[in-house]
Amino acid sequence: MPRLYIETFGCQMNEADSRYIAERAASAGYTVADAAEDANVVVLNTCTVRENAERRAYGRMNHFKALKSCDPGVRLVVTGCLAEQDREIMQRRAPHVDAVFGTRELAQLGDRLVEWARADAAAGDAAAGDRRDNMLRFALGGTADGVTDAFSHLRAFVTVQRGCSYYCTFCIVPQVRGRFDHRPADAIVGEVTERIGQGAREIMLVGQTVNAWRDPADGSDFGDLCKRVAAVPGLERLTFISPHPKDFTDKVLDDLAGIEQLNPRIHLPLQSASNAMLRRMNRKYTLEQFDRVAEQIRARISYAAITTDLIVGFPGETDADFDATLDYVRGGVFANAFTFIYSIRRGTPAARWEQVPAEVAHARFTQLLDAQNDVTLRYHERKVGRVVRALVAGDSKKDPGRLTAKTPDNVTVVAPKPADYGPAAPWLDIAIEAAHVWGCDGRVVGRAQRFTERAQAVEPPVISLV
């Protein structure tokens, strides 16, 4: 049986695309491998939003050249945003890559997988791992995507939209993913129904500017879509990523506030609290307009955690511009933030402008990160002494004796595994005992099959005295 390995860089959109690739591969008879050296086909799903992701992708292509040297029969595929941007350059820089598929060619990638599976079956191709040096496992490393486990079905990404038409001056997305392409509501609801039937307890609607979604048939908006999704029988929790502040109309916010299953976490990308920087970034809102949206969210969903994205060191950012962002963050608006140093992206207007010195940008980044970390820690500390309900995600990556779960407001919680640990009752009641910037520690005190059900007591963890 052919085996496929997928490695993903970038955002939730890429994660959703990788899941699609894995499902197409499975329908063609592939199993998904958890190591590249065990696969007949290796897929690298790339990102180009920041320079570091681009460098890492080319680095991984060079790492995988060792697989081709050891076994010329292995096929190396590159897809994602970097593949869309660098299609011709990539063929020169990494000639060992067998196929390149852009962001709008995933269906063709799936068709090619079917062709390869049939060709390998006709040729009686040997298992990939039988032809390779096991030492490659230690040399290549990497983290596989698309590998299913006992918990992976509990959360499902459903893509509602591709591309973006807003052309922020720092962003390459419109060039590599195209302009808005909205998926029909009937198709979205159909996939949600399918995912719930497969055991999904939480649905995340994914789009580059998700709340700008409009139904191609009747023009219904994102609020209408969320209400339709919430009406699907069996849906327990609903969330979405990544919205744009300007598209949170009062009507959409009213619709969201009326959805019982909505997770109380709204991601609201600010980027900068300086109006001068927002204009230069072409963000299409002022700080005052952004602040009003945040206030309207809290007026309707008082317990909502608002998270954000922030950029420091954007071309032209002065000390006063940065101080405006720092002061806004210190005000405690955000429960958490993804903070980045501006990265030059080829083909964007900002790439041609005079850049902030690297040492200045790094110093500002450290200041802003420290400020947000203080706010985030205080937010997490408010959970200490409380029992929170969270959806299990699986084993802790750092300690196999502990589990990881996510609260509805997207806080990571780690706890010792109870003796009856498993996916049958995936909603955990966890007594929070300690808070950190990354999340919380606690102990599992109850489990439930459904989010709205009363929890049943759990067996305490088994402690070995050996």
C-alpha positions as a Python dict, from the first residue, in 0.01 Angstrom:
ca = {
    (1, 'M'): (0, 0, 0),
    (2, 'P'): (148, 341, -94),
    (3, 'R'): (231, 582, 187),
    (4, 'L'): (217, 962, 192),
    (5, 'Y'): (400, 1201, 424),
    (6, 'I'): (287, 1565, 465),
    (7, 'E'): (474, 1846, 636),
    (8, 'T'): (303, 2184, 673),
    (9, 'F'): (428, 2538, 725),
    (10, 'G'): (204, 2839, 785),
    (11, 'C'): (-151, 2924, 879),
    (12, 'Q'): (-476, 2737, 943),
    (13, 'M'): (-556, 2764, 573),
    (14, 'N'): (-250, 2552, 497),
    (15, 'E'): (-347, 2310, 773),
    (16, 'A'): (-691, 2275, 616),
    (17, 'D'): (-531, 2219, 274),
    (18, 'S'): (-306, 1948, 420),
    (19, 'R'): (-609, 1770, 563),
    (20, 'Y'): (-770, 1783, 220),
    (21, 'I'): (-457, 1633, 63),
    (22, 'A'): (-448, 1357, 325),
    (23, 'E'): (-813, 1273, 263),
    (24, 'R'): (-768, 1264, -116),
    (25, 'A'): (-467, 1039, -65),
    (26, 'A'): (-661, 807, 166),
    (27, 'S'): (-940, 776, -91),
    (28, 'A'): (-674, 675, -347),
    (29, 'G'): (-548, 397, -121),
    (30, 'Y'): (-260, 571, 57),
    (31, 'T'): (-190, 551, 426),
    (32, 'V'): (-41, 859, 591),
    (33, 'A'): (312, 809, 723),
    (34, 'D'): (450, 977, 1034),
    (35, 'A'): (804, 987, 894),
    (36, 'A'): (924, 1101, 551),
    (37, 'E'): (1160, 807, 509),
    (38, 'D'): (862, 567, 525),
    (39, 'A'): (672, 733, 239),
    (40, 'N'): (645, 683, -136),
    (41, 'V'): (526, 1044, -177),
    (42, 'V'): (648, 1336, 36),
    (43, 'V'): (439, 1657, 29),
    (44, 'L'): (575, 1986, 158),
    (45, 'N'): (296, 2242, 206),
    (46, 'T'): (470, 2579, 216),
    (47, 'C'): (414, 2933, 338),
    (48, 'T'): (556, 3263, 218),
    (49, 'V'): (393, 3510, 457),
    (50, 'R'): (726, 3560, 636),
    (51, 'E'): (1084, 3522, 521),
    (52, 'N'): (1165, 3266, 789),
    (53, 'A'): (894, 3029, 664),
    (54, 'E'): (1031, 3063, 310),
    (55, 'R'): (1387, 2982, 422),
    (56, 'R'): (1268, 2682, 620),
    (57, 'A'): (1075, 2547, 323),
    (58, 'Y'): (1377, 2562, 92),
    (59, 'G'): (1586, 2408, 369),
    (60, 'R'): (1345, 2115, 399),
    (61, 'M'): (1351, 2065, 21),
    (62, 'N'): (1728, 2028, 46),
    (63, 'H'): (1694, 1788, 340),
    (64, 'F'): (1457, 1569, 140),
    (65, 'K'): (1713, 1546, -140),
    (66, 'A'): (1873, 1274, 74),
    (67, 'L'): (1560, 1064, 24),
    (68, 'K'): (1586, 1100, -353),
    (69, 'S'): (1954, 1005, -343),
    (70, 'C'): (1876, 694, -140),
    (71, 'D'): (1565, 600, -336),
    (72, 'P'): (1507, 769, -675),
    (73, 'G'): (1156, 623, -676),
    (74, 'V'): (1031, 850, -399),
    (75, 'R'): (832, 1147, -526),
    (76, 'L'): (876, 1491, -370),
    (77, 'V'): (585, 1735, -411),
    (78, 'V'): (576, 2102, -309),
    (79, 'T'): (249, 2293, -273),
    (80, 'G'): (123, 2600, -87),
    (81, 'C'): (193, 2972, -116),
    (82, 'L'): (567, 2944, -185),
    (83, 'A'): (494, 2698, -464),
    (84, 'E'): (252, 2950, -616),
    (85, 'Q'): (501, 3236, -588),
    (86, 'D'): (823, 3058, -683),
    (87, 'R'): (709, 2794, -931),
    (88, 'E'): (981, 2868, -1188),
    (89, 'I'): (1250, 2966, -937),
    (90, 'M'): (1184, 2648, -740),
    (91, 'Q'): (1254, 2425, -1036),
    (92, 'R'): (1600, 2584, -1063),
    (93, 'R'): (1678, 2593, -691),
    (94, 'A'): (1544, 2243, -617),
    (95, 'P'): (1552, 2040, -939),
    (96, 'H'): (1502, 1718, -740),
    (97, 'V'): (1139, 1821, -671),
    (98, 'D'): (910, 1606, -885),
    (99, 'A'): (600, 1825, -895),
    (100, 'V'): (488, 2174, -792),
    (101, 'F'): (122, 2257, -731),
    (102, 'G'): (-1, 2608, -656),
    (103, 'T'): (-265, 2701, -401),
    (104, 'R'): (-544, 2665, -658),
    (105, 'E'): (-427, 2326, -786),
    (106, 'L'): (-504, 2095, -494),
    (107, 'A'): (-754, 1896, -700),
    (108, 'Q'): (-485, 1834, -962),
    (109, 'L'): (-247, 1724, -686),
    (110, 'G'): (-509, 1474, -569),
    (111, 'D'): (-549, 1345, -926),
    (112, 'R'): (-173, 1299, -957),
    (113, 'L'): (-168, 1096, -635),
    (114, 'V'): (-426, 862, -786),
    (115, 'E'): (-212, 823, -1101),
    (116, 'W'): (101, 745, -899),
    (117, 'A'): (-80, 493, -679),
    (118, 'R'): (-206, 307, -985),
    (119, 'A'): (135, 314, -1153),
    (120, 'D'): (311, 185, -842),
    (121, 'A'): (54, -91, -797),
    (122, 'A'): (96, -200, -1160),
    (123, 'A'): (474, -204, -1119),
    (124, 'G'): (454, -398, -792),
    (125, 'D'): (657, -127, -619),
    (126, 'A'): (820, -226, -289),
    (127, 'A'): (738, -60, 41),
    (128, 'A'): (931, 264, 72),
    (129, 'G'): (1090, 180, 403),
    (130, 'D'): (1239, -143, 266),
    (131, 'R'): (1472, 49, 33),
    (132, 'R'): (1617, 309, 266),
    (133, 'D'): (1874, 350, 536),
    (134, 'N'): (1704, 370, 875),
    (135, 'M'): (1956, 636, 978),
    (136, 'L'): (1760, 879, 761),
    (137, 'R'): (1497, 886, 1036),
    (138, 'F'): (1742, 1055, 1269),
    (139, 'A'): (1882, 1286, 1003),
    (140, 'L'): (1554, 1416, 857),
    (141, 'G'): (1332, 1472, 1162),
    (142, 'G'): (1023, 1682, 1097),
    (143, 'T'): (662, 1673, 1215),
    (144, 'A'): (402, 1492, 1010),
    (145, 'D'): (57, 1633, 934),
    (146, 'G'): (-257, 1448, 838),
    (147, 'V'): (-172, 1154, 1065),
    (148, 'T'): (-493, 1051, 1236),
    (149, 'D'): (-504, 945, 1599),
    (150, 'A'): (-776, 878, 1854),
    (151, 'F'): (-841, 1251, 1896),
    (152, 'S'): (-780, 1412, 1555),
    (153, 'H'): (-1145, 1382, 1446),
    (154, 'L'): (-1271, 1591, 1738),
    (155, 'R'): (-1182, 1923, 1570),
    (156, 'A'): (-1245, 1990, 1203),
    (157, 'F'): (-1135, 2273, 974),
    (158, 'V'): (-1393, 2366, 709),
    (159, 'T'): (-1274, 2608, 442),
    (160, 'V'): (-1532, 2873, 352),
    (161, 'Q'): (-1324, 3109, 141),
    (162, 'R'): (-994, 3132, -41),
    (163, 'G'): (-788, 3434, -134),
    (164, 'C'): (-815, 3798, -27),
    (165, 'S'): (-899, 4121, -208),
    (166, 'Y'): (-778, 4372, 52),
    (167, 'Y'): (-412, 4410, -53),
    (168, 'C'): (-250, 4508, 275),
    (169, 'T'): (85, 4653, 174),
    (170, 'F'): (281, 4394, 377),
    (171, 'C'): (88, 4086, 261),
    (172, 'I'): (157, 3848, -27),
    (173, 'V'): (-170, 3652, 6),
    (174, 'P'): (-363, 3813, -285),
    (175, 'Q'): (-72, 3739, -517),
    (176, 'V'): (-32, 3373, -414),
    (177, 'R'): (-392, 3278, -329),
    (178, 'G'): (-582, 3515, -555),
    (179, 'R'): (-877, 3742, -487),
    (180, 'F'): (-1181, 3641, -281),
    (181, 'D'): (-1329, 3308, -387),
    (182, 'H'): (-1628, 3235, -164),
    (183, 'R'): (-1748, 2878, -130),
    (184, 'P'): (-2127, 2825, -159),
    (185, 'A'): (-2311, 2796, 172),
    (186, 'D'): (-2472, 2464, 77),
    (187, 'A'): (-2128, 2308, 20),
    (188, 'I'): (-2000, 2443, 352),
    (189, 'V'): (-2301, 2317, 547),
    (190, 'G'): (-2273, 1982, 371),
    (191, 'E'): (-1912, 1943, 480),
    (192, 'V'): (-1993, 2050, 836),
    (193, 'T'): (-2264, 1784, 848),
    (194, 'E'): (-2016, 1525, 721),
    (195, 'R'): (-1752, 1623, 979),
    (196, 'I'): (-2001, 1605, 1265),
    (197, 'G'): (-2105, 1263, 1140),
    (198, 'Q'): (-1740, 1159, 1165),
    (199, 'G'): (-1729, 1265, 1530),
    (200, 'A'): (-1623, 1631, 1519),
    (201, 'R'): (-1723, 1820, 1835),
    (202, 'E'): (-1580, 2157, 1727),
    (203, 'I'): (-1593, 2314, 1380),
    (204, 'M'): (-1353, 2590, 1278),
    (205, 'L'): (-1457, 2789, 971),
    (206, 'V'): (-1140, 2892, 786),
    (207, 'G'): (-1083, 3176, 544),
    (208, 'Q'): (-814, 3432, 473),
    (209, 'T'): (-1063, 3707, 563),
    (210, 'V'): (-1335, 3479, 687),
    (211, 'N'): (-1599, 3732, 794),
    (212, 'A'): (-1595, 3894, 448),
    (213, 'W'): (-1758, 3575, 317),
    (214, 'R'): (-2061, 3615, 92),
    (215, 'D'): (-2267, 3339, -62),
    (216, 'P'): (-2212, 3345, -440),
    (217, 'A'): (-2577, 3253, -497),
    (218, 'D'): (-2777, 3491, -279),
    (219, 'G'): (-2528, 3729, -117),
    (220, 'S'): (-2597, 3615, 240),
    (221, 'D'): (-2323, 3721, 481),
    (222, 'F'): (-2097, 3556, 739),
    (223, 'G'): (-2350, 3593, 1018),
    (224, 'D'): (-2610, 3411, 807),
    (225, 'L'): (-2358, 3135, 736),
    (226, 'C'): (-2271, 3089, 1104),
    (227, 'K'): (-2639, 3063, 1195),
    (228, 'R'): (-2688, 2792, 929),
    (229, 'V'): (-2385, 2602, 1053),
    (230, 'A'): (-2501, 2631, 1415),
    (231, 'A'): (-2833, 2474, 1315),
    (232, 'V'): (-2663, 2153, 1194),
    (233, 'P'): (-2772, 1874, 1433),
    (234, 'G'): (-2492, 1762, 1663),
    (235, 'L'): (-2275, 2075, 1641),
    (236, 'E'): (-2129, 2139, 1987),
    (237, 'R'): (-1884, 2428, 1937),
    (238, 'L'): (-1820, 2675, 1655),
    (239, 'T'): (-1523, 2901, 1595),
    (240, 'F'): (-1357, 3074, 1299),
    (241, 'I'): (-1027, 3220, 1179),
    (242, 'S'): (-915, 3474, 1058),
    (243, 'P'): (-1151, 3772, 1040),
    (244, 'H'): (-1091, 4135, 943),
    (245, 'P'): (-1205, 4415, 1180),
    (246, 'K'): (-1381, 4614, 908),
    (247, 'D'): (-1615, 4324, 822),
    (248, 'F'): (-1760, 4290, 1172),
    (249, 'T'): (-2081, 4481, 1103),
    (250, 'D'): (-2339, 4524, 1377),
    (251, 'K'): (-2558, 4274, 1194),
    (252, 'V'): (-2283, 4008, 1184),
    (253, 'L'): (-2200, 4066, 1552),
    (254, 'D'): (-2569, 4037, 1645),
    (255, 'D'): (-2589, 3708, 1455),
    (256, 'L'): (-2279, 3571, 1627),
    (257, 'A'): (-2400, 3677, 1972),
    (258, 'G'): (-2717, 3475, 1919),
    (259, 'I'): (-2528, 3148, 1853),
    (260, 'E'): (-2522, 2934, 2167),
    (261, 'Q'): (-2237, 2713, 2042),
    (262, 'L'): (-2002, 3002, 1955),
    (263, 'N'): (-1666, 2976, 2128),
    (264, 'P'): (-1599, 3287, 2341),
    (265, 'R'): (-1280, 3377, 2158),
    (266, 'I'): (-1279, 3634, 1878),
    (267, 'H'): (-957, 3691, 1687),
    (268, 'L'): (-934, 4057, 1588),
    (269, 'P'): (-608, 4139, 1403),
    (270, 'L'): (-494, 4493, 1489),
    (271, 'Q'): (-137, 4496, 1344),
    (272, 'S'): (-65, 4846, 1481),
    (273, 'A'): (-233, 5099, 1710),
    (274, 'S'): (-91, 5392, 1511),
    (275, 'N'): (-332, 5541, 1257),
    (276, 'A'): (-37, 5649, 1045),
    (277, 'M'): (84, 5288, 1029),
    (278, 'L'): (-265, 5153, 964),
    (279, 'R'): (-298, 5387, 665),
    (280, 'R'): (45, 5285, 540),
    (281, 'M'): (-50, 4918, 581),
    (282, 'N'): (-378, 4977, 391),
    (283, 'R'): (-574, 4817, 675),
    (284, 'K'): (-895, 5008, 596),
    (285, 'Y'): (-977, 5107, 956),
    (286, 'T'): (-853, 5350, 1219),
    (287, 'L'): (-767, 5265, 1578),
    (288, 'E'): (-1091, 5433, 1684),
    (289, 'Q'): (-1293, 5213, 1448),
    (290, 'F'): (-1107, 4904, 1569),
    (291, 'D'): (-1172, 4999, 1930),
    (292, 'R'): (-1542, 5037, 1858),
    (293, 'V'): (-1554, 4684, 1714),
    (294, 'A'): (-1381, 4550, 2026),
    (295, 'E'): (-1631, 4734, 2244),
    (296, 'Q'): (-1925, 4603, 2041),
    (297, 'I'): (-1796, 4247, 2075),
    (298, 'R'): (-1773, 4285, 2453),
    (299, 'A'): (-2115, 4449, 2468),
    (300, 'R'): (-2269, 4145, 2303),
    (301, 'I'): (-2038, 3867, 2434),
    (302, 'S'): (-1916, 4003, 2766),
    (303, 'Y'): (-1698, 3701, 2846),
    (304, 'A'): (-1526, 3688, 2505),
    (305, 'A'): (-1148, 3665, 2489),
    (306, 'I'): (-1021, 3896, 2214),
    (307, 'T'): (-691, 3792, 2057),
    (308, 'T'): (-491, 3969, 1788),
    (309, 'D'): (-196, 3991, 1547),
    (310, 'L'): (67, 4263, 1585),
    (311, 'I'): (354, 4374, 1361),
    (312, 'V'): (654, 4578, 1481),
    (313, 'G'): (921, 4737, 1267),
    (314, 'F'): (694, 4808, 972),
    (315, 'P'): (857, 5050, 724),
    (316, 'G'): (825, 5406, 851),
    (317, 'E'): (732, 5307, 1209),
    (318, 'T'): (855, 5581, 1442),
    (319, 'D'): (904, 5565, 1818),
    (320, 'A'): (569, 5740, 1858),
    (321, 'D'): (396, 5486, 1632),
    (322, 'F'): (541, 5199, 1834),
    (323, 'D'): (456, 5363, 2165),
    (324, 'A'): (92, 5388, 2055),
    (325, 'T'): (84, 5011, 2001),
    (326, 'L'): (268, 4942, 2326),
    (327, 'D'): (28, 5160, 2527),
    (328, 'Y'): (-275, 4996, 2367),
    (329, 'V'): (-147, 4648, 2449),
    (330, 'R'): (-68, 4747, 2807),
    (331, 'G'): (-431, 4851, 2840),
    (332, 'G'): (-524, 4482, 2853),
    (333, 'V'): (-744, 4465, 2544),
    (334, 'F'): (-608, 4130, 2427),
    (335, 'A'): (-609, 3794, 2603),
    (336, 'N'): (-327, 3687, 2375),
    (337, 'A'): (-142, 3808, 2067),
    (338, 'F'): (63, 3669, 1782),
    (339, 'T'): (346, 3921, 1756),
    (340, 'F'): (584, 3946, 1460),
    (341, 'I'): (873, 4152, 1337),
    (342, 'Y'): (789, 4285, 991),
    (343, 'S'): (931, 4061, 719),
    (344, 'I'): (995, 4183, 364),
    (345, 'R'): (778, 3998, 111),
    (346, 'R'): (879, 4012, -253),
    (347, 'G'): (610, 4169, -471),
    (348, 'T'): (447, 4380, -199),
    (349, 'P'): (457, 4762, -185),
    (350, 'A'): (619, 4768, 161),
    (351, 'A'): (918, 4572, 31),
    (352, 'R'): (1023, 4881, -170),
    (353, 'W'): (1009, 5123, 122),
    (354, 'E'): (1285, 5227, 358),
    (355, 'Q'): (1314, 4966, 633),
    (356, 'V'): (1339, 5007, 1010),
    (357, 'P'): (1687, 4901, 1132),
    (358, 'A'): (1686, 4539, 1247),
    (359, 'E'): (1819, 4617, 1593),
    (360, 'V'): (1541, 4871, 1649),
    (361, 'A'): (1273, 4628, 1531),
    (362, 'H'): (1406, 4352, 1758),
    (363, 'A'): (1416, 4582, 2060),
    (364, 'R'): (1056, 4689, 1996),
    (365, 'F'): (950, 4327, 1951),
    (366, 'T'): (1095, 4232, 2290),
    (367, 'Q'): (920, 4524, 2461),
    (368, 'L'): (585, 4445, 2302),
    (369, 'L'): (613, 4073, 2371),
    (370, 'D'): (693, 4136, 2737),
    (371, 'A'): (395, 4372, 2768),
    (372, 'Q'): (151, 4126, 2610),
    (373, 'N'): (293, 3835, 2811),
    (374, 'D'): (214, 4025, 3131),
    (375, 'V'): (-146, 4075, 3016),
    (376, 'T'): (-181, 3713, 2901),
    (377, 'L'): (-47, 3579, 3229),
    (378, 'R'): (-301, 3786, 3424),
    (379, 'Y'): (-577, 3653, 3199),
    (380, 'H'): (-471, 3294, 3269),
    (381, 'E'): (-431, 3360, 3642),
    (382, 'R'): (-802, 3441, 3661),
    (383, 'K'): (-870, 3074, 3588),
    (384, 'V'): (-672, 2946, 3889),
    (385, 'G'): (-905, 2790, 4146),
    (386, 'R'): (-1182, 2742, 3889),
    (387, 'V'): (-1298, 2432, 3704),
    (388, 'V'): (-1297, 2483, 3327),
    (389, 'R'): (-1434, 2263, 3053),
    (390, 'A'): (-1192, 2180, 2771),
    (391, 'L'): (-1181, 1956, 2464),
    (392, 'V'): (-902, 1698, 2480),
    (393, 'A'): (-638, 1731, 2206),
    (394, 'G'): (-424, 1429, 2289),
    (395, 'D'): (-101, 1351, 2468),
    (396, 'S'): (124, 1631, 2586),
    (397, 'K'): (420, 1664, 2350),
    (398, 'K'): (657, 1709, 2644),
    (399, 'D'): (524, 1447, 2886),
    (400, 'P'): (346, 1126, 2774),
    (401, 'G'): (194, 1095, 3120),
    (402, 'R'): (-3, 1415, 3070),
    (403, 'L'): (-272, 1527, 2828),
    (404, 'T'): (-336, 1854, 2647),
    (405, 'A'): (-678, 2015, 2607),
    (406, 'K'): (-816, 2345, 2476),
    (407, 'T'): (-1077, 2557, 2651),
    (408, 'P'): (-1348, 2729, 2441),
    (409, 'D'): (-1154, 3056, 2475),
    (410, 'N'): (-852, 2878, 2321),
    (411, 'V'): (-634, 2842, 2633),
    (412, 'T'): (-408, 2538, 2644),
    (413, 'V'): (-448, 2327, 2957),
    (414, 'V'): (-218, 2041, 3057),
    (415, 'A'): (-308, 1780, 3320),
    (416, 'P'): (-209, 1428, 3432),
    (417, 'K'): (-398, 1161, 3239),
    (418, 'P'): (-681, 1001, 3435),
    (419, 'A'): (-681, 621, 3450),
    (420, 'D'): (-974, 604, 3204),
    (421, 'Y'): (-814, 844, 2954),
    (422, 'G'): (-948, 826, 2598),
    (423, 'P'): (-1167, 992, 2333),
    (424, 'A'): (-1500, 836, 2434),
    (425, 'A'): (-1585, 1131, 2662),
    (426, 'P'): (-1365, 1410, 2518),
    (427, 'W'): (-1494, 1705, 2722),
    (428, 'L'): (-1287, 1738, 3039),
    (429, 'D'): (-1360, 1936, 3352),
    (430, 'I'): (-1019, 2050, 3475),
    (431, 'A'): (-948, 2218, 3808),
    (432, 'I'): (-689, 2487, 3729),
    (433, 'E'): (-399, 2489, 3972),
    (434, 'A'): (-135, 2708, 3807),
    (435, 'A'): (-112, 2970, 3532),
    (436, 'H'): (167, 3041, 3282),
    (437, 'V'): (205, 3259, 2976),
    (438, 'W'): (154, 2953, 2752),
    (439, 'G'): (-158, 2832, 2935),
    (440, 'C'): (-256, 2651, 3256),
    (441, 'D'): (-182, 2337, 3459),
    (442, 'G'): (-454, 2146, 3638),
    (443, 'R'): (-608, 1809, 3718),
    (444, 'V'): (-900, 1636, 3551),
    (445, 'V'): (-1200, 1608, 3784),
    (446, 'G'): (-1471, 1508, 3537),
    (447, 'R'): (-1551, 1395, 3184),
    (448, 'A'): (-1851, 1436, 2957),
    (449, 'Q'): (-1947, 1300, 2616),
    (450, 'R'): (-2113, 1627, 2515),
    (451, 'F'): (-2025, 1987, 2592),
    (452, 'T'): (-2362, 2058, 2752),
    (453, 'E'): (-2374, 1738, 2959),
    (454, 'R'): (-2301, 1709, 3328),
    (455, 'A'): (-1954, 1565, 3387),
    (456, 'Q'): (-1898, 1224, 3541),
    (457, 'A'): (-1621, 1179, 3798),
    (458, 'V'): (-1295, 1034, 3668),
    (459, 'E'): (-1062, 774, 3808),
    (460, 'P'): (-747, 934, 3954),
    (461, 'P'): (-419, 897, 3761),
    (462, 'V'): (-230, 574, 3813),
    (463, 'I'): (94, 655, 3993),
    (464, 'S'): (381, 413, 3958),
    (465, 'L'): (602, 373, 4266),
    (466, 'V'): (861, 168, 4081),
}
